[in-house]
Amino acid sequence: MCGLGDNCVEVDMLTHPNVVGELKKICGKPIIFVTSAHFLYDDRNFFYYKTHRKMISVLQVISTLRPVVSVYYPHDLKDPIKEEEMPYLPLFDLFLSPLPNLQYLEKYLPVINVGWIKCVSGHARVMPDSFNPSRAVFFTGAYQYYLNAGMDFFYQEYKPLFDAGIAVKMPLWHDNDLFEDFLRQREVKVYPSNANSIDVMKENEVMFTQALSSVNVEASGLGKKVVYIKSDILDYKSPEKELEYFENIMYVDSPSAAAILDRGSILNNIPSISYFDFVKARESIMTCFENRMVLK
């Protein structure tokens, strides 16, 4: 949007040094507020993630800035709208949907399907073709848990995968460099955490997942083979129930069981995820803003 001349102010509350000051600068101006954050996350309930930044909830931002238009585009494909967030949806003027199965939200606000922002046409190769001969990648879905538990704890728990030559891709979070260097020193094939997970998936065949994270939806939506490693600790809900929309996810009870799977027994999923339509997304936002300004 900046490239098209739109006057944009981006505030990442995990990295911005002065969130309050940045918001004060734009307070009172005709604003379009676009967010992908869960509505209720603030300092009080974000403590688990060990951030020292000022976390201000989406609802606080809306009530303070009083934007002309508020737009929500989910970052979380597994739980785009949490149950406790549903009552607050009418506070938004537009819902940009990453998936086609969220049209039921139209009873709360206008819904425009624009596809998944990390899914774009073409493919930017992440690593050389020779980097990961196994064509299998383990996507960690509980990074903070293992950061708290310790790097060696994580390595030992998933050593059967690493010994089988399966690579690993972690979400982009704090202390990634330390964690990734620790694994590389043990000859684990590690994809950069800042790489687009979609690009990593496109150049591989089998995705091993854990915890109820968005990578399950991404991998399945790309039509890939998906193996979910269950955990009594990490699975706060039944993964079979939560991911029932995707019929061809294989569930196993341990990393050891995952490591010895016959790939021929793992079925591909049916591709269902759409490329992101930036033009449609921007036009929908600007049209909503212009209509509200006319009413004012």
ChimeraX attribute file (.defattr): number of C-alpha atoms within 10 A of each C-alpha:
attribute: neighborCount
match mode: 1-to-1
recipient: residues
	/A:1	10
	/A:2	8
	/A:3	7
	/A:4	6
	/A:5	7
	/A:6	8
	/A:7	8
	/A:8	12
	/A:9	11
	/A:10	9
	/A:11	15
	/A:12	12
	/A:13	18
	/A:14	16
	/A:15	12
	/A:16	13
	/A:17	14
	/A:18	13
	/A:19	17
	/A:20	15
	/A:21	9
	/A:22	14
	/A:23	14
	/A:24	11
	/A:25	9
	/A:26	12
	/A:27	14
	/A:28	11
	/A:29	11
	/A:30	14
	/A:31	16
	/A:32	18
	/A:33	21
	/A:34	19
	/A:35	16
	/A:36	14
	/A:37	15
	/A:38	19
	/A:39	21
	/A:40	18
	/A:41	15
	/A:42	17
	/A:43	15
	/A:44	11
	/A:45	11
	/A:46	13
	/A:47	12
	/A:48	11
	/A:49	15
	/A:50	11
	/A:51	14
	/A:52	12
	/A:53	15
	/A:54	16
	/A:55	19
	/A:56	18
	/A:57	18
	/A:58	20
	/A:59	15
	/A:60	13
	/A:61	16
	/A:62	16
	/A:63	10
	/A:64	13
	/A:65	18
	/A:66	17
	/A:67	20
	/A:68	19
	/A:69	23
	/A:70	20
	/A:71	20
	/A:72	23
	/A:73	21
	/A:74	21
	/A:75	18
	/A:76	17
	/A:77	18
	/A:78	17
	/A:79	14
	/A:80	20
	/A:81	19
	/A:82	12
	/A:83	8
	/A:84	9
	/A:85	12
	/A:86	12
	/A:87	9
	/A:88	12
	/A:89	17
	/A:90	13
	/A:91	15
	/A:92	18
	/A:93	20
	/A:94	24
	/A:95	27
	/A:96	24
	/A:97	23
	/A:98	26
	/A:99	20
	/A:100	15
	/A:101	10
	/A:102	16
	/A:103	15
	/A:104	10
	/A:105	15
	/A:106	12
	/A:107	10
	/A:108	17
	/A:109	16
	/A:110	15
	/A:111	19
	/A:112	21
	/A:113	19
	/A:114	23
	/A:115	21
	/A:116	23
	/A:117	16
	/A:118	16
	/A:119	20
	/A:120	16
	/A:121	9
	/A:122	8
	/A:123	12
	/A:124	14
	/A:125	13
	/A:126	17
	/A:127	14
	/A:128	8
	/A:129	11
	/A:130	8
	/A:131	13
	/A:132	19
	/A:133	11
	/A:134	14
	/A:135	18
	/A:136	23
	/A:137	27
	/A:138	23
	/A:139	24
	/A:140	19
	/A:141	20
	/A:142	16
	/A:143	20
	/A:144	17
	/A:145	14
	/A:146	16
	/A:147	17
	/A:148	12
	/A:149	11
	/A:150	12
	/A:151	15
	/A:152	15
	/A:153	13
	/A:154	17
	/A:155	18
	/A:156	11
	/A:157	13
	/A:158	18
	/A:159	18
	/A:160	18
	/A:161	24
	/A:162	23
	/A:163	12
	/A:164	14
	/A:165	19
	/A:166	23
	/A:167	23
	/A:168	24
	/A:169	22
	/A:170	21
	/A:171	19
	/A:172	14
	/A:173	13
	/A:174	15
	/A:175	10
	/A:176	17
	/A:177	12
	/A:178	10
	/A:179	19
	/A:180	20
	/A:181	13
	/A:182	15
	/A:183	18
	/A:184	11
	/A:185	9
	/A:186	10
	/A:187	12
	/A:188	20
	/A:189	19
	/A:190	20
	/A:191	22
	/A:192	19
	/A:193	16
	/A:194	12
	/A:195	17
	/A:196	18
	/A:197	21
	/A:198	17
	/A:199	18
	/A:200	23
	/A:201	24
	/A:202	17
	/A:203	19
	/A:204	17
	/A:205	18
	/A:206	22
	/A:207	25
	/A:208	27
	/A:209	24
	/A:210	22
	/A:211	22
	/A:212	23
	/A:213	17
	/A:214	16
	/A:215	25
	/A:216	26
	/A:217	21
	/A:218	22
	/A:219	28
	/A:220	25
	/A:221	17
	/A:222	19
	/A:223	21
	/A:224	24
	/A:225	24
	/A:226	27
	/A:227	24
	/A:228	24
	/A:229	21
	/A:230	20
	/A:231	15
	/A:232	9
	/A:233	8
	/A:234	13
	/A:235	13
	/A:236	10
	/A:237	11
	/A:238	12
	/A:239	19
	/A:240	15
	/A:241	8
	/A:242	12
	/A:243	16
	/A:244	11
	/A:245	12
	/A:246	17
	/A:247	13
	/A:248	19
	/A:249	26
	/A:250	16
	/A:251	18
	/A:252	16
	/A:253	12
	/A:254	15
	/A:255	20
	/A:256	16
	/A:257	13
	/A:258	20
	/A:259	19
	/A:260	11
	/A:261	12
	/A:262	8
	/A:263	10
	/A:264	7
	/A:265	9
	/A:266	16
	/A:267	17
	/A:268	19
	/A:269	18
	/A:270	15
	/A:271	13
	/A:272	14
	/A:273	19
	/A:274	20
	/A:275	14
	/A:276	18
	/A:277	16
	/A:278	15
	/A:279	10
	/A:280	14
	/A:281	17
	/A:282	14
	/A:283	11
	/A:284	18
	/A:285	21
	/A:286	13
	/A:287	11
	/A:288	19
	/A:289	20
	/A:290	13
	/A:291	12
	/A:292	13
	/A:293	12
	/A:294	7
	/A:295	6
	/A:296	7
